[in-house]
Amino acid sequence: MPKQCVLINGTMGVGKTTVCRELASILPRSVFLDGDWCWYSNPLIVTEDSKKMVLQNIGFLLRSFLNCPDYQTVIFCWVMDRQEILDQIIELISPTCQNTEIRCFTLTVSEPVLLTRLQKDVDLQLRQPDILSRSVARLGLYHSLNTEKINTDRLSPQQTAQKIIFVAKKP
């Protein structure tokens, strides 16, 4: 049975982390990795060198878990708002993980629902107020990506996870 690598993207606040945690709790022998973990630094420095390093680290983590016999499914989320980023990550996985099915999903949301979700986080001081405009500005970037799109406006994280599982099982 081939392993599965589930890549999930979407703008900030769409629910990637929550859905991935739900997937990891449902799928046996799974692991959840978040691309943001490779960026936590103070100060955040975004240069060509740091971008390259982060992608290499993500590739290393994904390959390590995919090549470990203890895991069947690797779930990875990150903003990944350009096809080039998705392609680079897939390219980093593919050569050494040949018995792996890679499925890519984009979580989408309408602007009003996104703003409501993010405002709750701002009110709880989990995010800074500038997240509202930054996240909305990225919404349109996801339409052209070569991914399965799932609109989360009316779905709970559990329903979204179940939908991903259903689609991922299709040949």
Secondary structure in CASP SS format (residue, H / E / C, confidence):
PFRMAT SS
TARGET T0000
AUTHOR 0000-0000-0000
METHOD secondary structure of the structure
MODEL  1
M C 1.00
P C 1.00
K E 1.00
Q E 1.00
C E 1.00
V E 1.00
L E 1.00
I E 1.00
N E 1.00
G C 1.00
T C 1.00
M C 1.00
G C 1.00
V C 1.00
G C 1.00
K H 1.00
T H 1.00
T H 1.00
V H 1.00
C H 1.00
R H 1.00
E H 1.00
L H 1.00
A H 1.00
S H 1.00
I H 1.00
L C 1.00
P C 1.00
R C 1.00
S E 1.00
V E 1.00
F E 1.00
L E 1.00
D E 1.00
G H 1.00
D H 1.00
W H 1.00
C H 1.00
W C 1.00
Y C 1.00
S C 1.00
N C 1.00
P C 1.00
L C 1.00
I C 1.00
V C 1.00
T C 1.00
E H 1.00
D H 1.00
S H 1.00
K H 1.00
K H 1.00
M H 1.00
V H 1.00
L H 1.00
Q H 1.00
N H 1.00
I H 1.00
G H 1.00
F H 1.00
L H 1.00
L H 1.00
R H 1.00
S H 1.00
F H 1.00
L H 1.00
N H 1.00
C C 1.00
P C 1.00
D C 1.00
Y C 1.00
Q C 1.00
T E 1.00
V E 1.00
I E 1.00
F E 1.00
C E 1.00
W C 1.00
V C 1.00
M C 1.00
D C 1.00
R C 1.00
Q H 1.00
E H 1.00
I H 1.00
L H 1.00
D H 1.00
Q H 1.00
I H 1.00
I H 1.00
E H 1.00
L H 1.00
I H 1.00
S H 1.00
P H 1.00
T H 1.00
C C 1.00
Q C 1.00
N C 1.00
T E 1.00
E E 1.00
I E 1.00
R E 1.00
C E 1.00
F E 1.00
T E 1.00
L E 1.00
T E 1.00
V C 1.00
S C 1.00
E H 1.00
P H 1.00
V H 1.00
L H 1.00
L H 1.00
T H 1.00
R H 1.00
L H 1.00
Q H 1.00
K H 1.00
D H 1.00
V H 1.00
D H 1.00
L C 1.00
Q C 1.00
L C 1.00
R C 1.00
Q C 1.00
P C 1.00
D C 1.00
I H 1.00
L H 1.00
S H 1.00
R H 1.00
S H 1.00
V H 1.00
A H 1.00
R H 1.00
L H 1.00
G H 1.00
L H 1.00
Y H 1.00
H C 1.00
S C 1.00
L C 1.00
N C 1.00
T C 1.00
E E 1.00
K E 1.00
I E 1.00
N E 1.00
T C 1.00
D C 1.00
R C 1.00
L C 1.00
S C 1.00
P H 1.00
Q H 1.00
Q H 1.00
T H 1.00
A H 1.00
Q H 1.00
K H 1.00
I H 1.00
I H 1.00
F H 1.00
V H 1.00
A H 1.00
K H 1.00
K C 1.00
P C 1.00
END
